[in-house]
Amino acid sequence: MATEINRHTFDEVMVPNYAPAQIVPVRGKGSRVWDQNGKEYIDFAGGIAVTALGHCHPELVKALQDQSEQLWHLSNVWTNEPALQLAKMLCAATFAERVYFANSGAEANEAAFKLARKYSHEHYGPDKSEIIAFNNAFHGRTLFTVSVGGQPKYTEGFEPVPQGITHLPFNDLASLEYHISDETCAVVIEPIQGEGGIVAAEKVFLEGARTLCDKHNALLIFDEIQTGMGRTGELFAYMGSGVVPDILTTAKALGGGIPIGAMLTTQELAAGLAVGSHGSTYGGNPLVCAVAARALELINQPSLLSGVTQRHQLFMEELNKLNQQIGLFSDIRGQGLLIGCELRQPWHGQARDLLTKAQDQGLMTLIAGPDVVRLAPSLIIPYPDIYNGIKRLSQAMLALKVGY
């Protein structure tokens, strides 16, 4: 006999490293989600910028079904057609000449950091190992990636952590110029800090980082786990900056909801990961690669990408109008459909409270730290859903304001 599954089941059987909402979603379609009680929600969260084409997009469902009847898994003892096809598509669409597949963004970053050290060790010696990252960055939850990320709360209690990592102020080119040296093997940057509050890297900062890396024979790594796959209105955010990295990592929306990560780089650098130096049992799984290839095909179209820009403009207009009426936010910022709304001083620390009140109104949102509400909806969210979602957000904002 099947036992009842509900939110209490989490507390009974799961490791308590998460604090999920009290609702249990059971079905999604497009930009709408329904919970166990049949309540409908408009999704402005997108699975943390993952479901870029909405829930259960028919083309992705078809790709998954078709591949499920052919081949699920092999391991990397053999290769497979969907992985090779996806790699070809990524190389054709970007600066990359070589691709490594993993299961997540953290694993893609792990591969990038290992490649940077391995390549530098082989070409310049063991002393060239420093990785420069930035305060409030987020690069994943493995021990190496949380160490590179610039948020101490994620490493507390897990010490000793990997060494040789320097954290500097974000967007501070003078600080980077002062600290970078010939012992630096890589500089890793998020074009937009996601978990750090939706803070964009300034163009001059990215350009300066590129110049300094070239000067010191260091590799420039762009973490595009969250900004990639059309999120900013470009296929990848670097394309709008005019700055090309040596290594780029992507995940989240790459699979449209199926777990996959990828590290993109050049032929020269890729040679640093020779046979046996790194690997993944599931990386390049044919089932997920078939879905990711279709997602990439659908997203990398001018009409869809221009639609992201149009939706960004609509969100910004509506959010600013809302804020003029209610006055909760000190700043509304972001690119494309990655938007952060920072709470004013009286409501600092209450971003999660606003998320909860939005959920009560039938709206799914995110946070980016204690002070910032984050929106990362589907790239093709219908315009009526935007208007309805903003209306629900207004009710949540009023509830928070009244309760203050």
C-alpha positions in Angstrom: 0.0 0.0 0.0 1.4 3.4 -1.0 1.9 5.8 1.9 0.9 9.4 1.7 3.6 11.8 0.5 3.5 15.4 1.7 5.7 18.2 3.0 6.0 16.4 6.4 7.7 13.5 4.6 10.7 15.7 3.9 11.3 16.2 7.6 11.0 12.4 8.2 13.3 11.1 5.5 15.5 13.9 4.0 18.8 15.3 5.2 17.8 18.8 6.6 20.2 20.8 4.5 17.2 22.4 2.7 14.2 24.3 4.1 11.7 23.9 1.3 8.4 25.6 1.1 5.4 24.1 2.7 3.7 23.3 -0.7 4.6 20.3 -2.8 4.3 21.1 -6.6 3.1 18.1 -8.6 2.6 19.4 -12.1 3.9 22.1 -14.4 3.0 23.4 -17.9 4.6 26.4 -19.5 4.9 29.1 -16.8 2.3 27.6 -14.5 2.7 25.1 -11.7 0.1 23.3 -9.6 0.5 21.9 -6.1 -0.9 18.8 -4.4 -4.1 20.8 -3.5 -4.6 22.0 -7.0 -3.6 25.5 -6.3 -2.0 27.3 -9.3 1.1 29.3 -9.3 2.8 31.6 -11.9 6.4 30.7 -12.1 8.9 33.6 -11.9 11.6 31.3 -10.5 12.2 28.9 -13.3 13.8 26.3 -11.1 16.6 28.8 -10.4 17.0 29.8 -14.1 16.8 26.2 -15.3 13.4 25.8 -17.0 14.3 28.3 -19.7 11.5 27.1 -22.0 9.0 26.6 -19.3 7.7 23.3 -17.8 7.2 20.3 -20.1 7.9 22.1 -23.4 6.5 19.8 -26.0 9.7 19.8 -28.1 11.8 18.8 -25.1 9.3 16.2 -24.1 9.5 14.7 -27.6 13.3 14.7 -27.6 13.3 12.9 -24.2 10.7 10.4 -25.3 12.4 9.7 -28.6 15.8 9.2 -27.0 14.3 7.1 -24.1 13.4 4.5 -26.7 16.9 4.3 -28.1 19.7 4.6 -25.6 19.8 5.8 -21.9 23.4 5.3 -20.7 26.8 4.0 -21.7 29.4 5.7 -19.5 32.5 7.3 -21.1 34.0 4.0 -21.9 32.1 4.6 -25.2 30.8 7.8 -26.8 27.4 8.4 -28.2 25.7 10.4 -30.9 23.7 12.9 -28.8 26.7 14.0 -26.8 28.8 14.5 -30.0 26.0 16.4 -31.6 25.5 18.7 -28.6 29.3 19.3 -28.4 29.4 20.2 -32.1 26.5 22.6 -31.7 28.1 24.3 -28.7 31.4 24.8 -30.5 29.6 26.2 -33.6 27.6 28.7 -31.5 30.5 29.9 -29.3 34.3 30.6 -29.2 34.8 27.0 -28.0 36.7 24.3 -29.8 36.3 21.5 -27.2 33.6 20.6 -24.7 33.6 18.5 -21.5 30.2 17.3 -20.1 29.3 17.0 -16.5 26.1 16.6 -14.4 25.9 20.1 -12.9 27.3 23.6 -12.7 29.4 22.8 -9.7 31.0 19.9 -11.6 31.6 22.0 -14.7 33.3 24.6 -12.5 35.3 21.9 -10.8 36.6 20.8 -14.2 37.4 24.4 -15.2 39.4 25.0 -12.0 41.3 21.7 -12.3 42.0 22.4 -16.0 43.4 25.8 -15.1 45.8 24.4 -12.6 46.8 21.4 -14.7 47.5 23.5 -17.8 49.4 26.1 -15.8 51.4 23.4 -14.0 52.4 21.8 -17.2 53.3 25.0 -19.1 54.7 27.3 -16.3 55.5 25.1 -13.3 53.9 24.2 -10.0 54.1 27.7 -8.5 51.6 29.0 -11.0 48.5 27.8 -9.1 46.7 30.9 -7.6 43.0 31.3 -8.5 41.6 34.8 -8.1 37.8 35.0 -7.5 35.5 37.7 -6.1 33.6 38.4 -2.9 30.0 37.3 -2.9 30.6 35.0 -5.9 29.0 31.5 -6.1 30.5 28.7 -8.1 28.9 25.6 -6.6 28.8 23.4 -3.5 31.8 21.0 -3.9 34.6 21.7 -1.5 36.7 23.2 -4.2 33.9 25.3 -5.7 32.7 26.7 -2.4 36.3 27.6 -1.6 36.6 29.5 -4.9 33.2 31.2 -4.2 33.5 34.3 -2.1 31.0 33.5 0.6 32.5 32.3 3.9 29.1 31.0 5.1 29.4 28.1 2.6 32.8 26.9 3.9 32.2 27.3 7.7 32.6 23.9 9.3 34.1 22.3 6.3 37.7 23.4 6.9 40.4 22.9 6.0 39.5 24.0 2.5 41.7 24.0 -0.7 44.3 26.7 -0.6 45.8 29.0 -3.2 42.6 31.0 -3.7 42.4 34.8 -3.4 39.2 36.8 -3.1 38.9 40.4 -4.2 36.2 43.0 -4.4 33.9 42.6 -7.4 34.2 45.2 -10.1 37.4 46.6 -8.5 39.9 46.6 -11.4 42.5 48.4 -9.4 42.5 45.7 -6.8 42.8 43.0 -9.4 45.7 44.8 -11.1 47.4 45.0 -7.7 47.0 41.4 -6.7 47.3 39.4 -10.0 50.8 38.1 -10.6 52.8 35.5 -12.6 51.7 33.0 -10.0 48.1 33.4 -10.9 46.8 30.6 -13.0 43.2 31.8 -13.4 40.7 34.6 -12.7 37.1 33.4 -12.5 34.2 35.8 -12.9 30.4 35.6 -13.1 29.2 38.1 -15.7 26.3 38.7 -13.3 26.7 37.6 -9.7 23.5 35.6 -9.2 23.5 34.4 -5.6 25.5 37.5 -4.7 22.5 39.8 -5.4 22.2 40.1 -9.2 25.2 42.4 -9.6 26.5 42.8 -13.2 30.2 42.9 -14.0 31.1 46.3 -15.5 32.3 46.2 -19.1 35.6 48.0 -18.2 36.1 45.4 -15.4 35.8 42.5 -17.8 38.0 44.2 -20.4 40.6 44.9 -17.8 40.5 41.4 -16.5 41.1 40.1 -20.0 44.1 42.4 -20.5 45.6 41.5 -17.1 45.2 37.7 -17.7 46.9 38.0 -21.0 49.7 40.0 -19.4 50.3 37.4 -16.7 49.6 34.3 -18.7 46.5 33.5 -16.6 43.3 32.0 -17.8 40.1 34.0 -17.8 37.1 31.8 -16.7 33.5 32.9 -17.1 31.0 31.1 -14.9 27.9 31.3 -17.0 26.0 28.7 -15.1 23.2 31.1 -14.5 23.7 33.7 -17.3 24.1 31.2 -20.1 21.5 29.8 -22.6 19.8 33.1 -23.5 19.2 34.4 -19.9 20.6 37.8 -20.7 19.2 38.1 -24.2 22.4 36.8 -25.7 23.1 33.1 -26.0 25.9 33.6 -23.5 26.5 36.9 -21.6 30.1 37.2 -22.8 28.7 37.8 -26.3 27.3 41.1 -25.1 30.5 42.2 -23.4 32.9 41.9 -26.3 35.2 39.9 -23.9 36.0 36.3 -24.8 37.0 34.0 -21.9 39.5 31.1 -22.2 37.1 28.8 -20.4 33.3 29.0 -20.0 31.1 26.9 -17.8 27.4 26.4 -18.3 24.6 24.3 -16.8 21.1 25.1 -15.5 19.1 26.0 -18.6 21.4 23.9 -20.9 19.2 20.8 -20.1 15.9 22.7 -19.8 15.3 20.9 -16.5 17.4 17.7 -17.1 20.7 17.8 -15.1 23.7 18.6 -17.3 26.7 20.9 -17.1 29.4 21.7 -19.6 32.9 23.3 -19.7 33.8 25.0 -23.0 37.3 25.8 -24.0 39.9 25.9 -26.7 41.8 23.0 -28.3 45.1 24.1 -26.8 43.8 24.3 -23.3 41.7 21.2 -23.5 44.9 19.2 -24.1 45.6 19.8 -20.4 43.1 17.2 -19.5 44.7 14.2 -21.0 43.2 10.7 -20.9 42.5 9.7 -17.3 43.1 13.1 -15.8 39.4 13.8 -15.1 36.1 12.2 -15.7 32.4 11.6 -15.0 30.3 8.4 -15.1 27.2 10.3 -16.2 28.7 13.2 -18.0 27.5 13.3 -21.7 24.7 10.9 -20.9 22.8 10.4 -24.2 19.3 10.9 -22.7 20.1 14.4 -21.3 22.3 15.4 -24.3 19.4 14.8 -26.7 17.2 17.1 -24.6 19.9 19.7 -24.3 20.6 19.7 -28.0 17.0 20.5 -28.7 16.9 23.2 -26.0 20.0 24.8 -27.5 18.4 24.7 -30.9 15.3 26.4 -29.7 17.0 29.0 -27.6 19.7 30.0 -30.0 17.3 31.8 -32.4 17.2 35.6 -33.0 13.4 35.7 -32.4 13.6 34.0 -29.0 16.6 36.1 -27.9 15.0 39.3 -29.0 11.9 38.2 -27.1 14.0 38.0 -23.9 15.0 41.6 -24.3 11.4 42.7 -24.9 10.2 40.8 -21.8 13.0 42.4 -19.8 11.7 45.8 -20.8 8.2 44.9 -19.8 9.3 43.5 -16.4 11.3 46.6 -15.7 8.5 49.0 -16.6 6.0 47.1 -14.6 8.3 46.6 -11.6 9.2 50.3 -11.5 5.5 51.3 -11.7 4.8 48.9 -8.9 7.6 50.3 -6.8 6.5 53.9 -7.3 3.2 52.9 -5.8 4.4 50.7 -2.9 8.0 51.8 -2.4 9.6 48.6 -1.1 12.7 48.5 -3.4 15.8 50.6 -3.4 17.0 49.2 -6.7 15.6 47.1 -9.6 18.4 45.7 -11.8 19.5 42.9 -14.0 19.8 41.9 -17.6 17.4 39.9 -19.7 15.3 37.7 -17.5 17.6 37.7 -14.6 16.3 40.5 -12.4 17.0 41.5 -8.8 14.8 43.7 -6.7 16.7 45.0 -3.6 14.6 45.8 -0.6 14.9 49.3 1.0 16.6 49.6 4.4 13.4 49.2 6.6 12.9 45.8 5.0 16.4 44.5 4.8 16.7 40.9 5.6 13.1 40.2 4.6 13.5 38.9 1.0 12.5 35.4 2.1 9.4 36.8 3.8 8.4 38.5 0.6 9.0 35.2 -1.2 6.6 33.4 1.2 4.0 36.1 0.8 4.3 35.9 -3.0 3.8 32.1 -2.7 0.6 32.8 -0.7 -0.6 34.9 -3.6 0.2 32.2 -6.1 3.6 33.4 -7.4 6.9 31.5 -7.3 10.0 33.8 -6.9 13.5 33.4 -5.6 15.9 35.3 -3.4 19.6 36.4 -4.0 20.7 36.9 -0.5 18.7 38.3 2.4 17.9 41.6 0.8 17.2 40.8 -2.9 14.2 39.2 -4.5 15.3 37.4 -7.7 13.2 36.7 -10.8 14.3 34.2 -13.4 11.2 33.1 -15.3 11.0 31.1 -18.6 12.5 32.9 -21.5 9.2 32.5 -23.3 6.9 33.3 -20.5 3.6 34.5 -22.0 2.9 38.2 -21.6 -0.4 37.6 -19.7 1.5 35.6 -17.2 3.9 38.5 -16.7 1.1 40.9 -16.0 -0.7 38.4 -13.7 2.5 37.6 -11.9 3.3 41.3 -11.3 -0.2 41.7 -9.9 0.3 38.9 -7.5 3.7 40.3 -6.5 2.0 43.6 -5.8 -0.3 41.9 -3.3 2.7 40.3 -1.6 4.5 43.6 -1.4 1.5 45.2 0.2 1.2 42.4 2.7 4.9 42.8 3.6 4.6 46.5 3.9 1.4 46.4 6.1 3.0 43.8 8.3 6.1 46.0 8.9 
